[in-house]
Structure formats: C-alpha cells, structure tokens
Amino acid sequence: MRSPVTTVLTTVDSADGATALARGAVAERLAACAQISSPVTSVYRWQGAVETAQEWQVLFKTTVDRYPLLEAWLLAEHPYDTPEIIATPVVLGSADYLTWVAAEVTDGPEAAQ
C-alpha cells in the first residue's frame, strides 16, 4: 500500500532524554510510536571542531500531515541548540500498520468506537 506515513529521526545525548522525547511525542499524538536505539557514536563538526559523542537515536512514525507539528514540538522540547530532525517517507508498507499509524496521530482508535 502506498503511504502518507513518514519516519522522523533525531538523536539525543541520554537514554532518559530519548525516552522523554519518545513518550512526549506519542502522548501528544504527534507520533504513533517511537523506537529508541542503543547508543551510537556520532562524529560531527560543531563550532569549528570535530566532535565525537555517544547519542541515542529516536525514530518516530507519523504522517506527512503531522510532520510540521512534530518538528515544531521537537524543536521546542529537544535539549540541543540545533537538533538533527530528518524525515524519510515510507514508500510502501503493510496496510494495517499504515492505517494504525494514521489513526494514532489523528483521533486515535477510541474515536472510531
């Protein structure tokens, strides 16, 4: 099934910070779910120096329509001055899963009952 779903990736400097972002976005219905990956090592240039840091990745599942609200929320809640926020469209996927994602970021399944 073609999809209006997108994944949104960010990184943060602690497991607790990743959990807070994941739970907050899901609670606000900006994401249907979020997955937190184990620490990764990030190498990047920041303020003229090459830095290396341990970070946790958070991968959110949302819709293209909800992306602007999720991005604004992440910018407000994220501890970094310039957080990584990258959206990647889901081109194809399971119809049931994609329907679930869309329902969770709108009214949720309880509204359909």
N, C-alpha and C positions, 0 to 999 in steps of 0.2 A: 504494500500500500504506500502510495506517495504520502508525504508527511509535512505538516506545518510545525513539527517538533524540531527543536534545536538543543544542542548541548552547550553549556557555558562553563568554561574552565577558569578557575582562579587559583592562586596559591597564597598561603599564609604561613607565618613563622612558628605556629604551635598547633598541636593536636586539639587543644581546648579552643583555640581561635577558629580552627576548621569546623569543629563541632558547632560552635556558636553560629557561624555563618550558615551552615547546612540547616540546622534546626530553625533558625530565624526565617530563612527564605521559604522553607516548607510551611512553617506556621502562618506566614503571610500570604500563602498561596501564589507565590512568585515562581516556585518550582514544585513539581510533583514529587521529586525525590532528589537526593544528592548523595554522591558517593565520595568518601574520603579515602585517598590513597596514602599508603605508608610514606614516611619521609622520603623525599627525593633531594638530590643535591643539585642546586641551581648555581650556574656560573653566569654572571651578567656584569655589564658595565653600569656603574652608578656614580654620578658626580665625579667623573673623570678617572675612577679607579675600577679595576676588575675585582669583583667581589665573589665569594663563594659562601653559600648559606644552605642550611637544611630547611626545607619547606614541606608543607603538606598540601597536596592538590585536592581541590574540591570540584567535582564535576556535577553540575546541576542539569536536570532535564526540565525544559519548559517549552512554551510555544513561541513562535516568532512574534505574535501579538503581545505577549507578556514580557518579551525581552527588554524593551525600554524601561519598564518598571523594575525588573530585576537588576538591570545595570545601575539605575539610579539608587536603588536600595544598597547594592554592593558598594558603590562609591561613598555613600553616607556611613555605612557600618564597618567598612574594611579598615584595618589598622594602618595600612600602607598609604603613603602620600600618592603614589602612582601604581595602583594595583593592576596586575595582569587580569584582564577580563576579555576572553576570546570566545566568540560564538561560532559554532560549526553546525551547519544544517544537517539534520538527519534526512537523508535522501529517501530511504526505504526502511520499512520496519513492520513488525507484527501489528496487524490492525487492532487487535485487542489492547496491546500495550500503548499504542499511539492514542487510541481513544481514551484510555485511562489517564495518560499524561494531560491531555486537553481538558478532561473533566476536573482533574485535581487543581488546575491553575485557574479555573473559572469559578464555578459554584460548588464544585465537589460532588461526589456521588450522592450525598444525602439530599441534595436539592432535587434530584431526579425521582426521589421516592414520594 
